[in-house]
Amino acid sequence: MPPPEAVPATTAAEQTVEVLAAAGVRRCYTVPGESFLELTDALERHPDMTLVSTRHENGAGFMAGAEARLTGRPAVAAATRGPGAANLAVGVHAAAQDSLPMVVFLGQVETAHLGREAFQEVDLTAFYSPITKWATTVTRADRLAEVTAQAVRVATTGRPGPVAIAVPGDLFGQRVTPLMVPPPPPAAPLPSIDARERDRIASWLASARRPVIIAGGGARDARDALVRTAERFGAGVYTSWRRQDVFPNDHPLYLGHLGLGCPAATLRALEEADAVLVAGSRLGDVTTQGYRLPAIGADGTSRVAQIDIDPAQVGSSMPVRFGVVADVARALAALADVEVEVTERAWSERHHDWERSTLPSPVPDSGAPGLLHPWQVVAAMRRVLPDDAIVTNDAGNFAAFLHRGWIYRHPRTQLASTSGAMGYAVPAAVAAKLVEPRRHVVAVAGDGGVLMTGQELETAARLGLALTVVVFQNGLYGTIAMHQARDLGRMAAVDISGPLDLASYARGLGARGVTATTVAELEKALVSAAEAEGPTLVDVRTDPDAISPSATLTGLLARHRG
C-alpha cells in the first residue's frame, strides 16, 4: 500500500507574500477583513514585509500610492469584499490618475458562494476594471502566486498603474506546492528614442526662437537629464499639474507650475512658445488650462513634440508634430548629448514673472481678528520648514496658495494627487514617514479634508511617526464655495461648523494638537512639531474670505448683487 502523500507545507497566502517580497514590495496597507485572514497573517510573519493597519480603506489606498510615488516600487493595499473594496476604490482611482504602481488584493466571498449575491458580494473584477490597468479574479489557489507575479509586472511596466486581484476567501489558506525560489518579475527593457527622431527633435528645438518644456510625472526619474536638456537647448521649463518637484524651481530656466488658477503672467512664455517638448505628461485639462495650451501655430501646425512611455498618451489630448514612445529619462539623456548649435535665449524676465507670483510683497494680513491670511501661513512655512521637507497636500482652495508659495528645490518632495480627491494629505504623510523616517514630513490640508481621513493620525501615533499636519481651518468647503459664489451668487451645503477644536481632536487620537491664531503662534508650533517624537496637528484658523490668490468670497458674491 503506497504511503499517503504529504500535505504541502505552504499556503497560497504564504507563497503570494514570498513573490511580493522577492519583487521588492515592502509594505501592505489595510483594514483587516475576514475574507483574507491568511494573507494578513502571512504578511505579519514575513521578515521583509510590514503590515500597516489603517483606520479606513481610503487611507490605505492613499498610503500605498504615496509610497509608490516616493520609491518607484509598488506597495500593496488590501481590503475585504463589498464595503471594504468600495472604500478602497478612491485611493486606487487616485493611483491610476497619478500613474503609480500598486497591487490591490480584494477579499471575495467563498468559491462555492460566488454569483449568488452572498454576504457583501460584488463583482469586483467589473467594479475595478475601469480604475486599474488590469483586474482579475483568481479561482484556483495554486495560481495565486503566478497571478501576483503577473500583477507586479503589469503594475510596473509601461505607464505604471494599479492592478486588482480579487480572491475568494477560501483560497488564501489552501496548501499548495512550494515554489523552488520565488523569482522577481523580470524587468521589461525600457525603450529609448530612435536616433532619427532624436536628431529631428534636437534640430527643431535648436532652431526654435522660444522653446519650452512641459515636464510631468513621467520625468520624475529623469531630473538630471531634464536639467541637462533644458540647459543644452536653452529651453524654459514648466512643470505639469502637481508635479512641481520634477525640476528645481530655483533654476533660472524654471517658468512655473501649470496648475489651477495659473496667473496670466506665468502663462505668457507658453503662449509665446514656438516649440513645446512634452516630457512624461498626459496633458490633462488642468495642465493645458482647459485643453487650450499649447496652442496650434498660426500656420495650423502643431507646436508640440511629446515623449511618453505609453503609446496611448502620445497625441491623445492634442495634435503633435513629433510623437515618441520612449522612457523619458533615456530619451532626454539622448537629446542632451546631441551636438547641435543653439542660439542663446534669455528667460530671466519670464522666470521673474513666476517668482513674483509665489508670494505677495508685503504678505497681506487677514481682515478678520484672530484669523490668518493663507499667504501668512505659507510664508511662515517657508521661513521655518526645511526646503527638502516632503510636503503632502490635500484637495481644496487652500492648496492654490501652497502651489504658488512653496518652492520645490529637491526631487521627491511633493506628494499631491492629480485626481483632486479630498483626504489625501494625512495618509500620504504616514506613508512618507514610513518610507523616509529621517526626513521632515508635512501634511497640508483643509478642515474638510482632515475631517475625512484625519483619523489616520491614530495610525501615525501608534507607529510613533513624527510628522506635522498643518490644517487651514476656514469653516468651508472652499473650492465649492468659490464656484457657487462665482457662478450662482449664493452658497449651499458648504459650511463646516466651527471653529472646530481640531487640536483636541488630534489629542484624542494620540497625537499632539496645537492651535495657532497668530503668525508667532504658528511659527512656534511648527518648530515644536519638528522636535516632537510623534505626530503633531497644527490647527491654523484662516480667513474664509481669502478664497483664492486672486479673489475674495465677498468680491465674488458682490458681482451678482451689483
Disulfide bonds with the S-S distance in Angstrom:
none
